[in-house]
Amino acid sequence: MESHCYLELMIVPAIRGVIARRLLINYRIDPSHLSKVLPDPFEPLLVDGYGVGGICLIRLTGIKPATLPGSWGLTSENGAHRIAVRLADGTEAVYIPRRDTDSRLNTLLGGRLFPGAHHHARFSILETHDRMSIRVRGDDGKTRVEVSGKPTGALPPRSVFGDTQTASNFFERGSLGYSDTSDPARFDALELKALNWSVTPLEVDHVFSSFFEDPERFPRGSVEFDDALLMQNIDHEWRAQESLYCSGVPEARSV
């Protein structure tokens, strides 16, 4: 069924804080299989003939409405499954089928103060100056993410991006994200404005994603780990944008 979409403004305040750590774990994906997991409003955004998906593992600190003074704010660990997409009008964006958080407040306010549905999860994290290990387990048993590695100077030789600057530019452009909500026809929009942008490649020695390595979703050989990028101590704002409503979107959309 063809979908018909319109925009509706979500009235929530801009949120400001610090990204203490943002780790982007990226996969290159056969676009013919990727198209099957995307709702109709979105098409895969290709790089060197591949679709790009991944997980963002982010620690937010000092989070509060941008208009409020002071240095106080909320801290949380969060994970978002992301797929680079293009809309019918050519807009580049990110589709987010799943958001996880260790904050009970985020799960309560997801879709209200914070755009998109949020699921509660447990995060196990070990970070030193030269090593990082993160594990995520969703309370509902649907999400499992594992990654470990160390900062390095270059992307893997087979990366679709070729070099760090190309990868950095690609993900900086993907600042607009559309998230699944409790309403299968509505995708909440959130835009990241990073006030200082810098990425460092991570040399990964172990990675697992229950979403991208699910053979029923992506058959063997249709998806491969591509690269991982680390950002630290980034001042930023999150700004809600117009939600996307689409009639004709199938109700069965589960991660």
DRENDO-670992 format. One line per 2 residues: number of its first residue (from 0); their letters; for each residue x, y, z of C-alpha. Coordinates in nm, 2 decimals, always signed. Example, Ala and Ser with C-alpha at 12.3 -4.5 7.8 and 13.67 -1.06 7.14 Angstrom:
0	as	+1.23/-0.45/+0.78  +1.37/-0.11/+0.71
end
This chain:
0	me	+0.00/+0.00/+0.00  +0.13/+0.35/-0.09
2	sh	+0.19/+0.57/+0.21  +0.09/+0.94/+0.22
4	cy	+0.28/+1.16/+0.47  +0.23/+1.49/+0.63
6	le	+0.42/+1.69/+0.90  +0.31/+1.80/+1.24
8	lm	+0.51/+2.01/+1.49  +0.59/+1.85/+1.82
10	iv	+0.60/+2.13/+2.08  +0.89/+2.04/+2.32
12	pa	+1.18/+2.26/+2.44  +1.53/+2.25/+2.30
14	ir	+1.75/+2.03/+2.52  +2.12/+2.12/+2.59
16	gv	+2.40/+1.93/+2.75  +2.73/+1.75/+2.69
18	ia	+2.79/+1.43/+2.50  +3.05/+1.28/+2.73
20	rr	+3.09/+0.99/+2.49  +2.92/+0.90/+2.16
22	ll	+3.03/+0.57/+1.99  +2.89/+0.50/+1.64
24	in	+2.91/+0.13/+1.54  +2.85/+0.11/+1.17
26	yr	+2.76/-0.17/+0.93  +2.76/-0.19/+0.55
28	id	+2.44/-0.36/+0.43  +2.30/-0.50/+0.10
30	ps	+2.04/-0.23/+0.01  +1.80/-0.49/-0.13
32	hl	+1.77/-0.64/+0.22  +1.78/-0.31/+0.40
34	sk	+1.48/-0.18/+0.20  +1.27/-0.46/+0.35
36	vl	+1.31/-0.34/+0.70  +1.24/+0.03/+0.63
38	pd	+0.89/+0.18/+0.65  +0.77/+0.32/+0.32
40	pf	+0.86/+0.69/+0.38  +1.23/+0.60/+0.39
42	ep	+1.48/+0.46/+0.13  +1.83/+0.35/+0.20
44	ll	+2.10/+0.62/+0.16  +2.38/+0.45/-0.02
46	vd	+2.76/+0.49/+0.02  +2.97/+0.31/-0.25
48	gy	+2.66/+0.10/-0.33  +2.59/-0.01/+0.03
50	gv	+2.33/+0.09/+0.28  +2.47/+0.21/+0.62
52	gg	+2.32/+0.11/+0.96  +2.45/+0.10/+1.31
54	ic	+2.41/+0.17/+1.68  +2.48/+0.49/+1.86
56	li	+2.59/+0.44/+2.22  +2.59/+0.78/+2.40
58	rl	+2.64/+0.91/+2.75  +2.46/+1.24/+2.80
60	tg	+2.55/+1.47/+3.10  +2.40/+1.80/+3.22
62	ik	+2.09/+1.75/+3.01  +1.82/+2.02/+3.07
64	pa	+1.60/+2.26/+2.88  +1.83/+2.50/+2.70
66	tl	+1.65/+2.80/+2.85  +1.72/+2.70/+3.21
68	pg	+2.04/+2.85/+3.38  +2.29/+2.67/+3.59
70	sw	+2.52/+2.37/+3.55  +2.28/+2.11/+3.68
72	gl	+2.13/+1.85/+3.46  +2.04/+1.48/+3.40
74	ts	+2.29/+1.21/+3.31  +2.20/+0.89/+3.12
76	en	+2.33/+0.61/+2.90  +2.15/+0.56/+2.58
78	ga	+2.15/+0.35/+2.27  +1.99/+0.40/+1.93
80	hr	+1.97/+0.17/+1.63  +2.01/+0.38/+1.32
82	ia	+1.98/+0.35/+0.94  +2.09/+0.62/+0.70
84	vr	+1.79/+0.71/+0.48  +1.66/+0.95/+0.22
86	la	+1.31/+1.09/+0.21  +1.11/+1.13/-0.11
88	dg	+1.20/+1.50/-0.13  +1.57/+1.41/-0.12
90	te	+1.63/+1.50/+0.25  +1.90/+1.29/+0.41
92	av	+1.82/+1.16/+0.76  +1.84/+0.87/+1.00
94	yi	+1.56/+0.63/+1.07  +1.57/+0.50/+1.43
96	pr	+1.37/+0.18/+1.49  +1.48/+0.14/+1.85
98	rd	+1.59/+0.36/+2.14  +1.72/+0.22/+2.47
100	td	+1.81/+0.40/+2.79  +1.91/+0.33/+3.15
102	sr	+1.69/+0.62/+3.26  +1.35/+0.54/+3.39
104	ln	+1.26/+0.91/+3.33  +1.35/+0.88/+2.96
106	tl	+1.13/+0.58/+2.92  +0.84/+0.76/+3.09
108	lg	+0.88/+1.08/+2.88  +0.97/+0.92/+2.55
110	gr	+0.72/+1.04/+2.29  +0.63/+1.33/+2.52
112	lf	+0.92/+1.54/+2.63  +1.18/+1.33/+2.44
114	pg	+1.08/+1.24/+2.08  +1.05/+0.87/+2.01
116	ah	+0.96/+0.56/+2.22  +1.24/+0.47/+2.47
118	hh	+1.29/+0.12/+2.62  +1.47/+0.05/+2.94
120	ar	+1.80/-0.14/+2.93  +2.10/-0.22/+3.14
122	fs	+2.44/-0.08/+3.03  +2.77/-0.23/+3.14
124	il	+3.06/+0.00/+3.07  +3.44/-0.01/+3.11
126	et	+3.63/+0.29/+2.99  +3.99/+0.39/+3.03
128	hd	+4.21/+0.63/+2.84  +4.31/+0.36/+2.59
130	rm	+4.03/+0.10/+2.61  +3.65/+0.08/+2.58
132	si	+3.40/-0.19/+2.64  +3.02/-0.15/+2.63
134	rv	+2.74/-0.41/+2.67  +2.37/-0.33/+2.65
136	rg	+2.08/-0.57/+2.75  +1.72/-0.46/+2.69
138	dd	+1.49/-0.54/+2.98  +1.24/-0.69/+2.73
140	gk	+1.50/-0.93/+2.59  +1.49/-0.78/+2.24
142	tr	+1.82/-0.58/+2.24  +2.17/-0.71/+2.29
144	ve	+2.48/-0.50/+2.19  +2.84/-0.57/+2.26
146	vs	+3.15/-0.38/+2.15  +3.51/-0.34/+2.27
148	gk	+3.81/-0.18/+2.12  +4.07/+0.10/+2.14
150	pt	+4.12/+0.44/+1.97  +4.33/+0.42/+1.65
152	ga	+4.44/+0.65/+1.37  +4.25/+0.52/+1.07
154	lp	+3.94/+0.33/+0.95  +3.95/-0.04/+0.86
156	pr	+4.09/-0.08/+0.50  +3.76/-0.22/+0.37
158	sv	+3.54/+0.07/+0.50  +3.30/+0.21/+0.25
160	fg	+3.41/+0.56/+0.37  +3.77/+0.53/+0.26
162	dt	+3.90/+0.77/+0.53  +3.81/+0.93/+0.86
164	qt	+3.72/+1.27/+0.72  +3.47/+1.12/+0.47
166	as	+3.31/+0.92/+0.75  +3.30/+1.23/+0.97
168	nf	+3.13/+1.44/+0.70  +2.87/+1.17/+0.63
170	fe	+2.76/+1.13/+1.00  +2.77/+1.51/+1.06
172	rg	+2.52/+1.55/+0.78  +2.29/+1.28/+0.94
174	sl	+2.18/+1.51/+1.22  +1.81/+1.46/+1.17
176	gy	+1.66/+1.14/+1.31  +1.31/+1.00/+1.27
178	sd	+1.22/+0.76/+1.56  +0.95/+0.49/+1.59
180	ts	+0.68/+0.57/+1.84  +0.39/+0.38/+1.99
182	dp	+0.18/+0.49/+1.69  +0.31/+0.30/+1.39
184	ar	+0.21/+0.58/+1.16  +0.41/+0.85/+1.34
186	fd	+0.78/+0.91/+1.34  +0.91/+1.17/+1.59
188	al	+1.19/+1.39/+1.46  +1.49/+1.51/+1.65
190	el	+1.78/+1.71/+1.52  +2.13/+1.71/+1.68
192	ka	+2.33/+2.03/+1.67  +2.68/+1.96/+1.78
194	ln	+2.86/+2.28/+1.88  +3.21/+2.12/+1.84
196	ws	+3.24/+1.81/+1.61  +3.53/+1.57/+1.61
198	vt	+3.56/+1.19/+1.56  +3.83/+0.93/+1.62
200	pl	+3.82/+0.58/+1.47  +3.80/+0.29/+1.71
202	ev	+3.98/-0.03/+1.64  +3.72/-0.29/+1.73
204	dh	+3.82/-0.64/+1.85  +3.47/-0.76/+1.93
206	vf	+3.13/-0.65/+1.81  +2.78/-0.80/+1.82
208	ss	+2.43/-0.66/+1.75  +2.11/-0.86/+1.79
210	ff	+1.95/-0.64/+1.53  +2.20/-0.63/+1.25
212	ed	+2.32/-0.99/+1.30  +1.96/-1.13/+1.31
214	pe	+1.96/-1.38/+1.01  +1.58/-1.35/+0.97
216	rf	+1.62/-0.98/+0.91  +1.96/-0.98/+0.73
218	pr	+2.05/-1.32/+0.57  +2.41/-1.43/+0.60
220	gs	+2.64/-1.22/+0.38  +2.40/-0.93/+0.35
222	ve	+2.55/-0.73/+0.64  +2.91/-0.67/+0.76
224	fd	+3.07/-0.46/+1.03  +3.23/-0.16/+0.87
226	da	+3.38/+0.08/+1.13  +3.34/+0.25/+1.46
228	ll	+3.38/+0.62/+1.54  +3.43/+0.78/+1.88
230	mq	+3.32/+1.13/+1.99  +3.39/+1.28/+2.34
232	ni	+3.30/+1.59/+2.53  +3.08/+1.75/+2.27
234	dh	+2.86/+2.05/+2.36  +2.53/+2.01/+2.19
236	ew	+2.16/+2.08/+2.16  +1.87/+1.84/+2.07
238	ra	+1.59/+2.02/+1.89  +1.26/+1.86/+1.81
240	qe	+1.14/+1.90/+1.45  +0.81/+1.82/+1.28
242	sl	+0.69/+1.47/+1.33  +0.62/+1.27/+1.02
244	yc	+0.28/+1.10/+0.99  +0.23/+0.84/+0.72
246	sg	-0.10/+0.66/+0.63  -0.06/+0.32/+0.49
248	vp	+0.24/+0.22/+0.70  +0.21/-0.15/+0.82
250	ea	+0.15/-0.19/+1.19  +0.40/-0.47/+1.23
252	rs	+0.72/-0.28/+1.30  +0.91/-0.44/+1.58
254	v	+1.28/-0.45/+1.68
end
